Amino acid sequence: MSEPLDLLVLGGGITGLGIARLAALNHLRVVLIERGDLASGTSSVSSHMLHGGLRYLEHGRLHLVREALIERAALSRMAPALARPRRFVVPLYRGGRLAPWKLRLGLRLYDFLAGARGLAPYAMARPREALELEPALAAQGLQAAGVYSDLVMDDARLAIAVARDAEAHGARIHTYFEPVAAHPGDGGSFSVTARDTLDGTEHVFECRAIVNATGPWCDATRRFLSAALAPGSLPPAPLLRPSRGTHLIYPALTNGHGLLLTARADGRVFFVVPFGDYSLVGTTEIEIPSPPAADSFRPTLEEVRYLRAELARAMPGCAASRPLAVLAGLRPLLASDEAVGHASREHRVIEERGVFTIAGGKYTTFRAMARETLERMANRIGRRVALHDSDQPLPLPIVGPVTLEEIAAHAVEHEFARRIEDVLRRRTLLWLAPDRGRVPARMLSEFMGRRLGWSDQRMRDEVANWDASRYDEDALLARVPEEA
């Protein structure tokens, strides 16, 4: 290239993609590289909600809730096919820590902070009315229920829509690119070498600034860049205190409502979230060291049993239901002295020798995080005018009756897919089909292989890797007793 990029973004989750999109919208030269598939980390294992964080009101974080509710409204306009309003029911029981008046006050404040662009307003329901809404709720001791609105999203496909919008405005996006070297360049620029982990080729990117948007792995990325750009310097102190959140996915458990529940074992909040024809139940909160170990994202048997037991207490009729799938992700929580369950979801941007790290935050506020990151970079990249953002609709996913071959073609040509797992897990819901995507995997390997030039061995390996990951997950679920 004749001149360096304005910025190189490391990390293809929703935060990095939001930064790449906003940079491209403002005519900056930007490349994003991701060591796996887009949204293959935290951004595809969320609780599938775009929300203000009702429970953050208890901790007085009104600014965070207000910001998130503003962004919720914008995303509902930008991606109506991927983020839809749902009513959530909050049952209250005798002896619980939350009195009806306190819940009513919180829901009223939640609607007030959402402003004129809020969703359907809250309501309070008597016990009989609450059970008419959701008959599977435990009836004994039920005092009342609150009903409020939030958005339920397809997190992975929303992230991919943001990636497509970034590319449409000029960003270049590379998946399965892992940084292997970095060094200072001329005039304060940087040179970063990345290896394509699928074909082994290496690529060099010259840039004025680097954005570290690697989520729970941002401290590991900081250590790598510090050692590469300033050899002999002390490793930077961790910014994060990550936590693992595990979710179970069931066939639909409710009449279409979401549920905000309180775990009886430890008083934590957990959700039942309607997700297509399924229900997502979660989440746990297990503190993880930073940088996380390789197996930190794996759910444990204890977490699965905990969620099943709490679901059975909250919805006794669902006690015999067996989960279809289990997934876990790491939250990039900022380091603090608070208990991990009360840690803030706020974010922080820091600069270290021209490397800008965005740490913390939550999915709903990714656009606000992108704005702050680019504003902090203004002097470094020579951009001092106001940033322009857009809430125009994002590119739509493939819709209508389509064949698996058409899905594969669209995923490869327009959605950055390079492996069959990318399509099965993050561009479709085939991973939740009764066979867990095993039959489509074999057809996808052929369809994608023809387009991507795979050898026969590569096709077999892709299928074998998918089968192995499903086997491990099914084996974990099989160890959970029926009466959990």
C-alpha positions, 0 to 999 in steps of 0.5 A: 500500500502507498500509505499506512492504514489509519487503524488496524483492529484486532478482534472480530467480536461486536466491539471490534466490528463496531469500531471498524464500521464507524471508522469506515463510515467516516472514510478512514482506512481500516482493516480488521483481523480476527483469529477465528470466525467473526463473533466466535467468542463472547459475541455468539454466546451472550444472553441474546438480549439488547437491554438497558440492564434492569438489574443495574438500577439497584446499583445506581448505574443510571448513566449506563442504563440510559446509554444502553436504552438509547442504543437499544432503540437505535438497534431496533431500527437498524436490525428489525429482523434480528432484534425483536421486542419481547415482554418479560415477566418478573414473578415475585414470591413471599419472602423474596428480596424484592418487594412489589413496590420496589419492582414497580418503581424500578420498572417505571424508572426503566421506562422513563430512562428509555424516553420517547423511543421506549418499547411497550410500557411496564405493567403489574400483574396479580398472581392469577394474571401472571399464571395466565401469562405463564402457567408453568411458573411456580404458583406457591407463594406467588405475590405479584409479577411485573411485566416489561419490554426488552429486545431479544436478538440473534447475537452472532448474525447481528454481529455479522450484519455489522461486519457486512455494513463495515465492508460495504463502507470500505473496511477490509475484514479478514477471519482466521488471521492471527497476529504473529509479529509486530514492530514500530515502523516509520513516522510513528506507524506500526507493522503487524504480521498476521498468519492465515491459520487456514492456508498458512500465508502471512500478510503484513499491515502497516498502520498508524494505530492499533485497536485491541478489541479482543474482549476477554483476551485483551490482556493477553493481546496487550502482553503480546504487543508490549513484548513486540513493540517495547522489548524488555518492558514489564508486562502490563497490569491486567485490565480485566477480571473476566467471568464465565457465563453458561447457558442452556438451550431448551425447546420453547419453555414459555408462552412467548414471554421472557422471564427474569427470575431469582435463583434460590440457591444464591439470590442471583438473577437469571433469565429464560429468554425466548429465542426462535423456537427455543428458550435460552436459560442462563446465566452463571457467574464464574470468575476467570483469571486474565488472561484466561486459560485455554479451557476457561470457556468450557462449561462445567457439570456444576454450572449445568446442574445449577441452571437445571435446578433453578429452572426446576424451582422456578418452573416445576413443570419443566423439571423433566425437560432436557436441554438441547445444547449448552454454551458458555462465554467469557464476559470482559469485565473491568477489574474491580474490588466488587464481587464478580456478580456485581461488577460494572458493565462499563467500559474503558479505553486506554492508550499504550504507545499508540495501541488503543485497548477497549476493555469491558462494556456490553453488547448493547452499547457497542456503538457508543464504545466505538465512538469513544474509541475513535474519539480517543484516537483522533490525534493519533490518526489525524482525524479531528472532525466530529464523527458521523454515525448512522442508524440506517438498516444493516444488511439483511441475512438471507431470507425466504425458502432457500436451499442449503447450497444457497445458504452456503454460497451466501455465507461464503460470498457475503458473510465471511464464512470459511469453515462449516462451523461458521455456517452451522453455528453462527449463520444459521440455527442448524446446530439446534436441529434434532441431529445437531447439524450432523447431516447438513455438515456433510452437505455443507462440506461439499458445497463450501469445499467447491467454492473455497477449493478444499481437498477431499481430506479438508472436507472430511476434517471439517465434518470430523471437527464438527462431529467431535465438538457435538460429541463433547457437548452431548457427553456433558449434558448426558452426565446431568441427572434427569432429576436435576 
